Amino acid sequence: MELLIKIGDSGSWKDGQVLAAMPDGWLVSPADMLAWIDDGKEPALLASMPGYMADRLRRRVNRLRFELTHTAVELAKVFKIPEDDATNDKNIAVADRARMVAGGVDTNWGFADLRVHFALRVDGMTGHEVAECLEGESSVDHLAIPGGRRRNRVAYETTYDAEKMADIQDKALRVEVDRVTAVDKTIIEANTTTVEAEK
């Protein structure tokens, strides 16, 4: 299981709180993305993924390849959208291609997710434990007053050395998911920081 966690405090989110959880994912390399986008050569890695995930990537890349090889006028006609929107879609496609061939594509987390937040593999989590990590802290009376974003947090600061911590906390640096090494679920602890309910 992979958890995406908040790094630093921001708004009512606190450091270490779990933002999202996903089954283990894959990183499609920049070289594989270049060959796929420019030459139509699908990565062999797709065969190791569940069908739904491989198909999601295929749809994404097929749409991107279509947008890159057609004019805005053609896109407007095919997708039945205004030409200004088609021009915008074309510009986004060009930017997406540049990002994908420079950094690859992670099947679970977006490019900004891995720069602003941090994702890690956690061993041995049950479905109930994942749900617990994503549960918001609220009172159990009839009012169910919110007390914070999550009732648990990941104590990542106890696991990584100073060099890794510096990388994790650097908002300009994209830190790829380590899918070889997983941490034990004991890294998850009760969240002691509470946030007042919004008025």
N, C-alpha and C positions, 0 to 999 in steps of 0.2 A: 504494500500500500504506500502511496506517496501523499505527503501532506505539504500544503503550501502554507507557510506561516508568515505572520507580520513581523517585520524587522523595524524596531523602534516604535515609539508611540505616535499615533496620528489620529486626530479627532477622538472618537471614543474607542478606537482600536488600540490595544496595548501590545507591547513587544511579546512575541512568542505565541500569540493567539493563533489558532488554526483558522485560516481563511477558506480553505477548500481541501477536499480529499479525492483522490483518483486512484484507480488500479494502476499497477506499474506501467510505465510508458516507455517510449523509445525516442532516441534522437536520430533523425535522418541527417546524415552529414552534409556539409556544404557541397562537396564534390558530387554526392548522389543527387542533391537538389538541382545542381547545375545541369547534370546529364538528363534529368527528368524534365525540367522546364524547357531547356533549349533543344534537346534531341528526342524527347518522348521516351527515354529509356527508364522504365520503372525500377526503383531500387529493389534488390533481392531481399532486403530487410522486410518488405511488405508481407512476405510469405510467413514470417514468424509472428505477425500481429494477428489478433482476432479479426475476423472478417469485417465487422462494423467499423473498426478503427482504420483498416486499410482502405475501405470504401470511402470513408470521410476524407482521407487524404487524397484519394483519386479524384473525388468531386472537386475538392479545393484546387488541385493542380490543373485539372482539365479546364476548369473555369478560368484560371489564371492564364493558361496557355492560349485559350481562345481570345481573351481580352488583349493579350500582348500581340497577337497576330492579326487583329482586325482594327479598323479605324473606328473612331467615335461614332461616325455616321452609321456604320454597320452595326455597332453595338446597340445604338439607339433603336434601330429597326428590329433586331433579333429579340432584344429584351423588352421592347415596347416601353421605353423610357425617354424622357426629354434628352436632347443632344448634350445639353450642359451637364446633366447627370452622367451621361455616358463618357464625356470627356473627363469628369472627375474619377469615374471608375477606372478609366484607362491610366490616369496618373497614379492612382493607388496601386494598380497592377504593376506598374514599372517600379514603384518604391518597394512593393512586396517582393518582387523578384530579386532586387538588390539585397534586401535583408536576408532572404532565404539562401541565396548563394554565398553570402558572407558568413552567416552563423548557423545554417541548417534550420531544421524545423523540429521542435519538440512536440510530440503527440499529445501531451497533457497540458503544457503551460505555454502561454504566449511569451513573445519576446520581452515585453515590459515586465511581465510577472517575474521572470528570472533575474531581472536587473533590480527591481524595487523590493521584491520579497525574496523568500528562500524556500526551496523545495527539497525534501529529503525523503528517503525510503525508510519505512519503519516496519520491522519484522513482527509477525505474529499477531496482528490486530484482527479482532473479530468484527463482524458487521455492527454489533452493538457498541463496541469501543469506538468505532469510527463515528457512529451517530452521536455518541457521548461527546466526542471532540467538537462536533459541529453544533451542539445544543447551546442555546443562549442561556445565560444565567438569569433566572426569574424566580420570584417568590412562588410558592405552591398554593397560596390561598386563592380565593375567587378573583382577586384583582390581577394576579400574575404580573406584578410590577417588575419591569426589566431592571436588572442590576449590573449588566455589563454585556459585552459582545459574546463572550464564550466562557463557559465555566471551567475550562481547562486550557493549559498552555504547554508548549514544548520547551523544555529547558535546554535549548540548543547550546547555550553559552557554557554549559558544563561538559560538552562533548568535543568541541573543536579547539585547536590550538590558536594562539594569537594571530598567526599569519592567515589562517582560514577565517577567523572572526573578522579580520580587517577586510578580506574580500567580501564576505557576506554583508558587512555593513556599508560597503562602498556602493552608493546608489548609481554610480556611473558604470559599474562593472556587472556584466551578466555572468552569473555563476550557474554552470550547467548542473543538472541533477546527477549525483553519484549513484548510478544504478548497479554498481558492482558491490558496494558496501552498504549495508543497512544498519540502522541503529535499533536498539531494543526498545520496545514500547514503554519501558520504565522511564524513558525520557519525558513522558507526558505526566504532568503534575496538575494539581488543583490550582486554578487561577486565584491568586490572593488579591488582585487588583480589581476593585469594583468601580463602576461608573454610575453616577446618578442618572436616574431616568430622565429622558428629555421631557421638558414641561410643555 
